[in-house]
Amino acid sequence: GNIGKTQNLEFFIENFVKLKINNYFLNICGDGRELEYLKQKYQYSNIHFFGWMDSEELDRIAKKTDYFFLSLKDRGRQNYIIPSKFQTYLGYTKPVIFIGNIKMCELINNNNLGFSISHSSLHMIQNILLNLRKVDSVTYQTFQQSIVKYYENNYKQELLAKYFIKIIKENDF
């Protein structure tokens, strides 16, 4: 996705590096104005900056990934946005690690879609990263089942198509 100032990616990377968890790998895919800065600042063997990728390459990496990171700074109109990559991440049936506004945190926590912290609890990021080690296969599968259920109830193509058709009919477009 976009690697810019809107995300808290640098904060996440900083904490990832501080913990020195050698058996975790951080794959950063996407392009943006912060990419080169982050590549220069964080040159560690377990952080991979891929930059922009075609969909096949991205799909290959996504399938090997255990968790997806998503964040938005908690300000202005971003408090009302659910990023489209959230839908994409859920489509891969992988838990999300989210940093952002409390409403999105509640959505993730209430639906068992991964781990989240609001900006008011940023100190919790290291706890989340350390707790990833404790996630056993049963817990991970529970996440996946919750993700499938949430995705099918909210993002399934047939459901979205029916919803848009209903809107069009109701508004005489």
Backbone bond lengths (Angstrom), bond angles and torsions (degrees), N, CA, C in turn:
res aa  C-N    CA-C-N  psi(-1)  N-CA   C-N-CA  omega(-1)  CA-C   N-CA-C  phi
1 G - - - 1.450 - - 1.507 109.88 -
2 N 1.293 114.27 -162.38 1.445 121.64 179.79 1.527 109.73 -75.69
3 I 1.302 115.90 133.21 1.459 121.32 177.29 1.521 106.32 -113.64
4 G 1.335 114.16 88.52 1.461 120.18 -176.29 1.514 111.66 -134.00
5 K 1.300 115.76 -166.71 1.457 122.00 -176.95 1.529 112.52 -75.39
6 T 1.310 118.06 -18.98 1.455 121.40 -177.77 1.528 111.64 -68.18
7 Q 1.297 117.22 -31.32 1.457 121.59 179.95 1.528 110.39 -83.98
8 N 1.307 115.85 160.86 1.464 121.63 174.40 1.522 109.82 -99.77
9 L 1.301 116.70 35.53 1.452 120.82 -174.62 1.526 111.64 -62.08
10 E 1.321 117.88 -42.08 1.460 118.60 -178.96 1.527 110.80 -63.18
11 F 1.317 117.53 -40.08 1.464 121.02 177.43 1.522 110.56 -59.69
12 F 1.320 116.26 -43.18 1.461 121.29 179.23 1.529 110.54 -63.63
13 I 1.334 116.40 -47.20 1.463 121.07 -179.77 1.528 110.64 -61.90
14 E 1.334 117.22 -43.90 1.471 121.01 178.56 1.523 111.26 -53.93
15 N 1.322 115.81 -47.23 1.457 119.94 -178.63 1.523 111.48 -71.13
16 F 1.287 117.06 -35.34 1.458 122.06 175.62 1.533 109.53 -59.44
17 V 1.318 116.71 -45.35 1.463 122.54 -179.37 1.528 110.81 -68.00
18 K 1.337 117.46 -42.58 1.472 121.47 -179.44 1.519 111.92 -57.50
19 L 1.313 116.94 -36.74 1.459 120.66 -176.38 1.521 113.06 -76.03
20 K 1.315 117.13 -18.72 1.469 121.97 178.10 1.531 111.86 49.38
21 I 1.314 114.90 51.81 1.469 120.56 178.59 1.522 106.73 -90.90
22 N 1.308 116.26 99.05 1.456 121.07 -171.42 1.522 114.74 -71.13
23 N 1.315 118.45 -22.37 1.466 118.99 -178.42 1.529 112.66 -92.69
24 Y 1.320 118.07 7.71 1.469 122.66 173.43 1.515 108.01 -103.94
25 F 1.310 115.61 143.45 1.453 120.95 175.35 1.511 108.45 -123.69
26 L 1.297 115.10 139.19 1.452 121.59 179.61 1.520 107.70 -111.94
27 N 1.330 115.63 114.41 1.457 121.86 177.98 1.520 108.03 -101.42
28 I 1.319 116.37 121.80 1.460 121.00 -179.33 1.515 107.84 -114.39
29 C 1.316 114.59 110.82 1.458 121.76 -177.65 1.517 109.17 -112.76
30 G 1.292 117.10 133.45 1.450 121.01 177.85 1.511 110.92 135.35
31 D 1.297 114.00 -179.53 1.447 121.35 -176.01 1.526 108.46 -135.39
32 G 1.286 116.64 161.08 1.452 120.97 177.97 1.510 110.75 160.01
33 R 1.315 115.04 175.52 1.466 119.89 -172.70 1.519 113.82 -68.21
34 E 1.319 118.45 -18.72 1.462 121.04 -178.94 1.535 113.20 -94.71
35 L 1.323 118.01 -7.86 1.461 121.32 -174.77 1.526 112.28 -56.81
36 E 1.302 118.41 -53.46 1.472 120.87 -176.90 1.525 111.45 -63.92
37 Y 1.317 116.64 -39.81 1.456 120.87 177.85 1.528 110.60 -59.57
38 L 1.333 116.95 -48.22 1.468 121.22 -179.08 1.527 111.30 -66.35
39 K 1.323 116.87 -38.67 1.473 120.35 178.55 1.522 111.09 -61.24
40 Q 1.315 116.76 -40.38 1.465 120.75 -179.80 1.525 111.64 -71.85
41 K 1.319 116.88 -40.03 1.459 120.75 -175.14 1.524 112.64 -75.36
42 Y 1.331 117.45 -35.54 1.467 121.33 -174.02 1.522 110.08 -118.17
43 Q 1.304 116.06 82.78 1.460 121.88 178.82 1.522 108.85 -102.97
44 Y 1.322 115.10 83.43 1.467 121.90 -179.19 1.516 108.84 -124.10
45 S 1.305 116.11 148.20 1.467 119.96 -175.77 1.519 112.98 -66.37
46 N 1.312 118.42 -22.37 1.460 119.00 -179.03 1.534 112.78 -100.40
47 I 1.319 117.34 13.90 1.460 122.88 171.37 1.516 107.87 -119.20
48 H 1.304 116.04 121.70 1.467 121.73 -177.81 1.525 109.60 -116.04
49 F 1.317 116.42 119.82 1.457 122.30 175.92 1.521 107.93 -99.55
50 F 1.315 116.33 113.23 1.454 119.91 -177.39 1.521 113.39 -96.35
51 G 1.315 117.59 -19.61 1.458 119.81 -175.71 1.519 110.33 69.14
52 W 1.335 115.11 -158.78 1.456 119.76 -179.54 1.517 109.44 -69.60
53 M 1.338 116.01 141.09 1.468 121.34 -179.32 1.519 109.36 -136.13
54 D 1.327 116.52 152.76 1.459 117.90 173.30 1.532 108.60 -74.57
55 S 1.300 116.71 166.70 1.473 121.05 -171.41 1.529 112.77 -62.94
56 E 1.325 118.22 -33.58 1.466 119.95 179.71 1.528 111.74 -68.04
57 E 1.334 116.41 -43.20 1.465 120.34 178.09 1.527 110.71 -64.48
58 L 1.320 115.38 -43.90 1.456 120.72 179.67 1.529 110.80 -62.06
59 D 1.299 116.47 -42.13 1.461 121.74 178.86 1.531 110.96 -61.94
60 R 1.313 116.30 -40.15 1.469 121.23 179.08 1.530 110.83 -61.11
61 I 1.308 116.81 -45.50 1.466 120.88 179.54 1.527 110.73 -69.54
62 A 1.321 116.69 -42.16 1.471 120.81 -178.67 1.524 111.43 -59.72
63 K 1.307 116.68 -38.73 1.471 119.85 -179.42 1.525 112.39 -68.26
64 K 1.327 117.28 -25.35 1.464 121.19 178.69 1.534 112.13 -87.85
65 T 1.312 116.95 -9.15 1.455 122.80 -174.43 1.526 110.52 -85.59
66 D 1.326 116.37 139.08 1.470 120.76 179.60 1.516 112.98 -89.05
67 Y 1.330 117.50 -35.10 1.467 122.79 -178.45 1.517 108.60 -137.22
68 F 1.321 115.20 150.16 1.455 120.57 174.62 1.523 109.03 -113.28
69 F 1.318 115.97 139.83 1.463 121.80 179.02 1.518 109.31 -98.42
70 L 1.318 115.49 136.91 1.460 122.08 179.23 1.517 107.87 -142.72
71 S 1.309 116.52 135.42 1.459 118.63 176.89 1.512 110.47 -153.04
72 L 1.300 113.22 155.59 1.454 122.02 170.56 1.515 106.90 -144.62
73 K 1.313 116.13 140.86 1.456 118.50 174.31 1.521 107.95 -67.58
74 D 1.295 115.63 146.44 1.457 123.05 -174.65 1.529 109.32 -88.34
75 R 1.324 115.07 83.97 1.460 118.27 -179.85 1.523 110.76 -158.75
76 G 1.311 114.43 147.37 1.458 122.52 172.86 1.514 115.19 47.72
77 R 1.295 114.67 -136.49 1.468 121.08 -175.16 1.523 113.30 -66.45
78 Q 1.313 117.30 -18.32 1.465 119.68 179.40 1.522 111.83 -65.17
79 N 1.328 116.68 -17.88 1.460 120.27 176.94 1.530 111.94 -70.05
80 Y 1.317 117.07 -13.20 1.463 121.35 -177.16 1.524 112.57 -110.96
81 I 1.307 116.44 11.25 1.466 121.24 -174.72 1.524 110.51 -109.29
82 I 1.319 114.66 135.26 1.462 120.33 164.42 1.523 104.44 -107.43
83 P 1.323 117.45 109.74 1.469 119.57 -176.01 1.531 111.57 -58.69
84 S 1.321 116.10 142.11 1.463 119.96 -178.99 1.525 111.90 -62.05
85 K 1.338 117.59 -26.34 1.458 118.59 179.10 1.528 111.51 -67.12
86 F 1.336 117.72 -20.00 1.467 121.00 174.79 1.526 109.56 -59.68
87 Q 1.315 116.90 -46.18 1.465 122.06 177.00 1.524 110.55 -61.45
88 T 1.315 116.85 -43.29 1.463 121.30 179.06 1.514 110.58 -61.18
89 Y 1.326 117.19 -46.57 1.468 121.16 -179.52 1.521 111.03 -60.44
90 L 1.335 116.27 -44.02 1.460 119.43 179.29 1.527 110.74 -65.25
91 G 1.319 116.95 -32.05 1.457 121.02 177.67 1.526 112.68 -61.24
92 Y 1.318 116.84 -25.16 1.462 121.51 176.10 1.530 111.85 -86.37
93 T 1.306 116.86 -1.80 1.473 123.64 179.79 1.527 111.39 57.56
94 K 1.328 114.55 44.69 1.465 120.50 178.50 1.523 108.62 -120.50
95 P 1.340 118.12 138.68 1.456 120.65 177.37 1.527 111.89 -62.34
96 V 1.318 114.93 151.25 1.456 123.21 -178.19 1.527 109.68 -105.58
97 I 1.315 115.72 140.33 1.457 122.24 168.17 1.524 104.42 -107.37
98 F 1.333 116.53 115.08 1.460 121.32 -173.39 1.519 111.55 -119.68
99 I 1.330 115.31 138.93 1.458 122.98 169.93 1.522 106.56 -123.27
100 G 1.330 115.90 122.66 1.458 117.58 178.99 1.505 113.46 171.29
101 N 1.337 114.44 -148.17 1.452 119.07 -173.81 1.526 111.86 -72.71
102 I 1.302 114.52 157.12 1.463 121.72 -173.13 1.524 112.29 -63.72
103 K 1.329 118.68 -33.85 1.477 121.00 -179.00 1.523 111.12 -64.75
104 M 1.320 116.86 -42.85 1.468 120.21 177.99 1.531 109.77 -68.22
105 C 1.323 116.80 -36.15 1.472 120.79 176.15 1.529 109.61 -60.48
106 E 1.319 115.88 -44.49 1.468 120.10 179.36 1.522 110.91 -62.22
107 L 1.327 117.19 -42.14 1.462 120.83 179.13 1.529 110.18 -59.46
108 I 1.317 116.54 -45.98 1.466 121.03 -179.25 1.527 111.09 -66.73
109 N 1.317 116.90 -46.54 1.466 120.59 -178.16 1.525 112.05 -68.45
110 N 1.326 117.08 -45.02 1.475 120.68 -177.39 1.521 112.93 -66.05
111 N 1.325 116.56 -24.19 1.465 120.73 -179.24 1.516 112.86 -106.65
112 N 1.329 117.27 6.25 1.466 122.97 177.33 1.536 111.87 54.94
113 L 1.348 115.07 51.19 1.459 121.54 -176.09 1.523 113.29 -101.23
114 G 1.320 116.73 -0.03 1.455 120.41 -179.40 1.503 110.78 149.55
115 F 1.327 115.21 -146.27 1.458 122.51 -177.76 1.519 108.41 -119.05
116 S 1.329 115.96 143.76 1.456 118.13 178.31 1.512 110.82 -147.40
117 I 1.312 114.02 151.06 1.455 120.51 173.02 1.519 108.27 -138.40
118 S 1.317 114.75 142.03 1.456 119.49 176.99 1.523 108.38 -87.01
119 H 1.302 114.72 168.69 1.463 119.04 179.82 1.523 111.73 -65.11
120 S 1.326 116.43 -21.51 1.460 118.83 179.33 1.529 111.93 -77.21
121 S 1.333 116.75 -8.28 1.469 119.80 -179.76 1.529 112.06 -131.08
122 L 1.311 116.45 40.77 1.461 120.45 -176.62 1.523 113.49 -59.77
123 H 1.315 117.06 -24.26 1.468 119.62 178.33 1.532 111.54 -63.09
124 M 1.315 117.82 -15.00 1.460 122.47 -177.68 1.528 113.75 -77.73
125 I 1.320 118.82 -10.02 1.464 120.16 -175.29 1.520 111.59 -60.57
126 Q 1.311 118.27 -39.33 1.461 119.47 179.14 1.523 110.48 -66.21
127 N 1.329 117.67 -36.57 1.468 120.37 176.04 1.525 111.16 -61.62
128 I 1.316 115.91 -42.35 1.465 119.15 178.96 1.520 110.07 -62.77
129 L 1.326 116.60 -48.36 1.466 119.53 -179.07 1.523 111.40 -60.34
130 L 1.315 117.18 -40.00 1.463 120.11 178.60 1.531 111.41 -69.95
131 N 1.336 116.73 -34.71 1.463 120.15 -179.89 1.527 112.80 -71.50
132 L 1.311 117.77 -18.48 1.467 119.48 176.75 1.519 110.75 -59.90
133 R 1.325 115.79 -31.11 1.472 120.49 178.10 1.525 111.74 -63.89
134 K 1.324 115.90 -28.97 1.464 121.29 -175.03 1.524 113.49 -88.69
135 V 1.317 117.04 -4.99 1.466 120.15 -179.24 1.517 108.65 -74.64
136 D 1.324 116.03 112.16 1.466 120.36 179.34 1.526 109.50 -87.50
137 S 1.310 116.39 175.61 1.467 120.61 -175.79 1.522 112.42 -64.70
138 V 1.329 117.84 -32.98 1.471 120.57 179.04 1.529 110.06 -66.79
139 T 1.324 116.68 -45.13 1.466 121.02 178.64 1.523 110.49 -63.97
140 Y 1.325 116.59 -42.08 1.462 120.70 179.72 1.532 110.16 -63.16
141 Q 1.313 117.11 -42.17 1.465 120.55 178.17 1.522 111.08 -65.37
142 T 1.316 117.65 -34.25 1.467 120.98 176.08 1.525 110.01 -63.76
143 F 1.337 116.44 -42.85 1.466 120.00 173.55 1.528 109.84 -56.03
144 Q 1.311 116.64 -49.29 1.460 120.64 -176.69 1.531 111.84 -61.14
145 Q 1.317 117.43 -41.43 1.467 120.53 177.88 1.523 110.90 -62.98
146 S 1.318 116.81 -41.71 1.468 120.95 178.32 1.527 110.95 -65.02
147 I 1.323 116.13 -38.88 1.462 120.98 179.65 1.524 110.52 -65.06
148 V 1.322 117.09 -44.85 1.466 120.79 178.92 1.527 110.09 -59.61
149 K 1.308 116.15 -46.30 1.475 120.67 -179.87 1.529 110.64 -61.27
150 Y 1.320 117.07 -48.08 1.462 120.76 -179.18 1.529 110.74 -63.28
151 Y 1.316 116.34 -44.05 1.466 120.64 -179.72 1.526 111.11 -60.98
152 E 1.313 116.33 -47.04 1.471 120.13 -179.03 1.523 111.88 -65.30
153 N 1.313 118.00 -32.61 1.461 121.50 -179.49 1.521 113.75 -82.54
154 N 1.339 117.46 -13.76 1.460 119.59 -174.10 1.523 115.94 -129.83
155 Y 1.320 117.92 -25.60 1.460 119.80 -172.83 1.519 115.40 -127.52
156 K 1.292 118.04 -1.51 1.459 120.38 179.91 1.536 108.91 -57.68
157 Q 1.326 117.49 135.72 1.465 121.86 -174.09 1.525 112.64 -56.24
158 E 1.314 116.70 -42.14 1.464 120.04 -178.82 1.528 110.66 -62.96
159 L 1.306 116.74 -40.01 1.463 122.11 178.74 1.523 110.83 -64.21
160 L 1.325 116.87 -45.59 1.459 120.73 179.80 1.527 111.62 -65.38
161 A 1.331 116.50 -39.75 1.465 120.07 178.38 1.527 110.49 -61.94
162 K 1.324 118.40 -44.83 1.469 121.83 178.19 1.520 110.98 -61.62
163 Y 1.316 116.04 -40.22 1.462 121.17 -179.86 1.530 110.54 -63.08
164 F 1.328 117.60 -46.61 1.462 120.59 -179.70 1.523 111.61 -67.18
165 I 1.313 118.12 -38.25 1.464 120.94 177.14 1.523 109.86 -62.29
166 K 1.307 117.00 -41.66 1.460 121.74 177.87 1.529 110.71 -60.50
167 I 1.312 116.88 -44.54 1.473 121.22 179.06 1.518 110.72 -62.21
168 I 1.322 116.33 -44.33 1.458 120.77 -179.80 1.533 110.73 -61.64
169 K 1.330 116.92 -45.69 1.458 120.86 179.80 1.527 111.97 -63.71
170 E 1.313 116.68 -41.21 1.478 121.31 -178.49 1.511 112.36 -69.81
171 N 1.308 118.40 -24.97 1.467 121.85 -175.43 1.519 113.32 -109.44
172 D 1.313 118.60 7.98 1.479 123.34 177.25 1.520 113.43 51.54
173 F 1.325 117.25 45.89 1.472 120.42 177.92 1.495 110.69 -72.98
